[in-house]
Amino acid sequence: MTPYVEASKPNPELIHQEQKEREERAAAETATLQTAYHAATAQEALQRYRDEYDATTAALEKSAASMTPPKFIDNPPLTLDDQLDFKTRTLAGGVTLVESTFDSMTSATTGIALRLNGVPENQLVYVSLLPQLLTRVGVIENGKPVSYEEMTERLRNEILSLNASFSLNPVTDRYELVVRGAGNSVAESRRAIEWMKLALFHPDWRVENLPRLRDLVDQALGSLRATTQRSEESWVNDPALAYRRQDNPLLLATASFMTRTHSLFRLRWMLKEGGSATFTGFLADLGKAVGSRAERKAILAAIHDAKYAGMEKLPAAERAMAVDAARDLETTLADIPDSSLAADWSALCSEMAAGLQFGPANALAALDRVRRSLLVTGGARMFAIGSAESQQAIEPGIRDLAASLDSAPAKKAVYAATRRVDQRLRDREPAAVKPVFVGLLNANSQGGVFLNSAPGTGYHDTSRDKLLDYLASNLYAGHGAHGIFMKTWAAGLAYSNGIRLRLVDGRLNYYAERTPELPQTLKFVIGELNKVQPDAALTDYAIAGAFDGTRSASPYEERGESMANDLADGLTPGVISRFHQAILDLRKDADLGAELFRRMNAVYGTVLPGMNVKAKDVEGGVYFVIGPEPQLAAWEEYLKKADAPDARVFRLYPRDFWM
């Protein structure tokens, strides 16, 4: 097979081209309307079109209002999975095992979750790629190396799957590394547990396997750097969560692609071999370079062309390394604001030099210390999903895996409760003492994204006021024809969108992506909500929304692992049941519908700036948007008129999320 290489290079002209094409399409459509309506001007044609659109919308809404909504069921599920047959027991060393039984299953899945909370902040650089480093580099079996290629082939032949990932719940401070193994038969399921042990206890992190380790780091780094080029719904929640929980570096290390990108950049240079004192001196001199962004790009181009001063003193291997350093700097420049360009440029050069001086042997030893620190009974729990027969058959393997852990309590690292992103923002923007509105600059898009949130209620809180506010938030949530999602989507003002309170984290969220213009979309939403009239038929709709989290239709494996996670978080079926019963008790209140509509606008106003609540008055509110500079500028202009004359949207950059 002939090898091939693919490469991509960003082209800023594409953005201007797309904008030009968009304007041309709009002009062509306007001309078509002008012809169709025999209008004298384009503005008249657009007004005629709007009048016709509004008339059609009114007719559809009138028709929808005449329809009788479905009756709320008499016996809704009181838990998230009423039918799940599960039990909990304790293994050696106090390791909890949650077994979920589905007798129709022929396959079986075993999982082990290991707490990450004990990793010190200065070691979190080794955590960001931990799942892949365990399962995608090869293992040592009976003292002999099994290459990644051989491992992949054997996994394909011997078991159904082996994978690892992070599982986290910031509300309960649960951050875990989870390794899962599955088999299509009893024999495969047993073998899957053996593979889990190999990955956890014997990954091939030898110096001799550095080529594969480097390849993996480079692949993962390339994938992370391309994150913002993917569909918005696949990544925009990540930076919003990272910003909200920026006080926890463990969350940043495991859940923020921007933090992880920088961690892998550092790890990449730690795993490189070579780099003499002459070369680290070259990097030190490069770090002292001065000039604008354009001038620094010219320096990098000179390095690529081997024309930069000092390169002639480097041997061939180090000249190639200098080009590699220039490539990393060039890729990273877009993540850095002009105001910290000089300092960040210097810091990146220093990090590359420090990584080379640290060396791969030390990096692998540090990585292994982090791995071994996780393998303790005090920070472990397990789950198994399968038929009763399969669970009985894999029982010895499960016990053996639990017994392989060191019998020790989990240690919890102490992290400074610093708002790390805000601190970096304040370093370059002294006025950002307590920012209310922030926007992540994303030049890869034309539209804007809303990710506003405010404290609400959760499953543990059944106070009457909290429940009433929650139900009020459900009136125009969801996918009903009357809801904000459908109306905004139909108007072409957002794709995925809507208002929804997430009971698992107790926050009310307003989300909208691919908005043509942030203020336009928000004004539409506020306008729709301001003109609604109380409708008793929506009371049951709001109540039904409290029961739509059921998992009974999900895959068996997902149901079993989700239940194990819920139990680890203290979200027991009893807690869920009490919450749902409290909702049903409220349903008996004859004045419930009127009360929900009385509360609705005040609740929605906490996540819709400009509606009726000042954003600075919402304790715990987060107003986070994503978009290119024109979107953020339009958003700031709207806020000055609708929320506060001195409102500012402070710009964030990926660099702000580095650790």
Secondary structure, 3 states (H helix, E strand, C coil): CCCCCCCCCCCCHHHHHHHHHHHHHHHHHHHHHHHHCCCCCHHHHHHHHHHHHHHHHHHHHHHHHCCCCCCCCCCCCCCCCCCCEEEEEECHHHCEEEEEECCCCCCEEEEEEEECCCCCHHHHHHCCCHHHHHHCCCEEECCEEECHHHHHHHHHHHCCEEEEEEEEECCCCEEEEEEEEEECCHHHHHHHHHHHHHHHHCECCCHHHHHHHHHHHHHHHHHHHCHHHCCHHHCCHHHHHHHHCCCCHHHHHHHCHHHHHHHHHHHHHHCCCCCCHHHHHHHHHHHCCCCCHHHHHHHHHHHHCCCCCCHHHCCHHHHHHHHHHHHHHHHHHCCCCHHHHHHHHHHHHHHHHHHHHHCHHHHHHHHHHHHHHHCEHHHEEEEEEECHHHHHHHHHHHHHHHHCCECCCCCCCCCCCCCHHHHHHHHHCCCCCCCCEEEEECCCCCCEEEEEEEECCCCCCCCHHHHHHHHHHHCCCCCCCCCHHHHHHHCCCCCCEEEEEECCCCEEEEEEEEECCHHHHHHHHHHHHHCCCCCCCHHHHHHHHHHCCCCCCCCHHHHHHHHHHHHHCCCCHHHHHHHHHHHHHHCCCCCHHHHHHHHHHHHHCCCCCCCCCCHHHCCCCEEEEEECHHHHHHHHHHHHHHCCCCCCEEEECHHHHCC
